[in-house]
Amino acid sequence: MAAARRCSSRTQYDLPAGQVGRPILQETKDERFKPCHGGVFEHNLVVFDRGVRTVVNVGPGTDPESFTFRANACVVLAPNKCL
């Protein structure tokens, strides 16, 4: 969720690529934009491989305390295994 306000991710299947899971980022520094805030991430299935080092990446200029994470299922795959 980048520079988002009150957006939601519900009942999704999520397979983050790379070393970072869900980002909370503020992509613009323009003062006309409010900080990224108020997101809801719930009822999702998140499948990580062991390469993911950061589950939620929180960037500067955001309001991470305003985000809600609830009722998500997370699975970590064993090395060299396929879904």
N, C-alpha and C positions, 0 to 999 in steps of 0.2 A: 504494500500500500504506500504509494509514493505521492506526497502532497495531497492526500485524500482527506476528505472531511466526511465523517459519519457514513463510511461505506461498510459493506459487510461481505463476508465469505462464509456461506452456510452450506452444509451437506455437499461438500466437494471432496474429491480425491486429489491429494496434493503430493507430488513427488519432486521435492526441491532438487535442483541440480547444483553441483559444486559443493562448496564448504559452508554455505549459509542457507538457513531455512527460510523463514518469513522475514522480509525486511519491513521496517517502519522507517521511512525516509522522508526527508524534506528536500525535494529536488531543486527548488528555487529559493533564492535568498531575497527576492523582491519583497519589500515590506508591505506591499498590497496583499500578499498572500498570508493567510493565517497558518499557524503550524499544523502539520498533519495530525489529526486528532479524531477521537470518537469512533474508531473502527471496532467492528465486532467480528470475531473469528470463532465460530461455534459449529458443533456437530460435523466436524470434518475428519476424514481419515488421512493422516499424514504418514507417509512411508519414507524413512530416511535410510541411506546407506551409512556405513561407518565413516565416510569421508566428511559428513556434515559435522562441523565443529561448533557452530553457533546456531541454536534453534531459532531465536528471534534476534535479528540484528537491528538495534535501535540507533538511528543516526542523530546528529545534532540538530537542534531547531525543531524538534518534534515534541509532542505531548503524550509520551507513552503511558502515563498513568491513566489517561482517559480511554485507553483501549480495553476491550473485554475479550478474554479468552476463556471459553467454557465448553465442557462436554465434548472434547476432541479425543480421538484415539490415535496414538502414535505407535508406530512399529519400526524397529530397527532391523534391517536385513542383515543376515550373516554374510560374510565375505563370499564372493563368487556364487551367489544364489540369485535366481531369477524369480519374478513373480509368476 
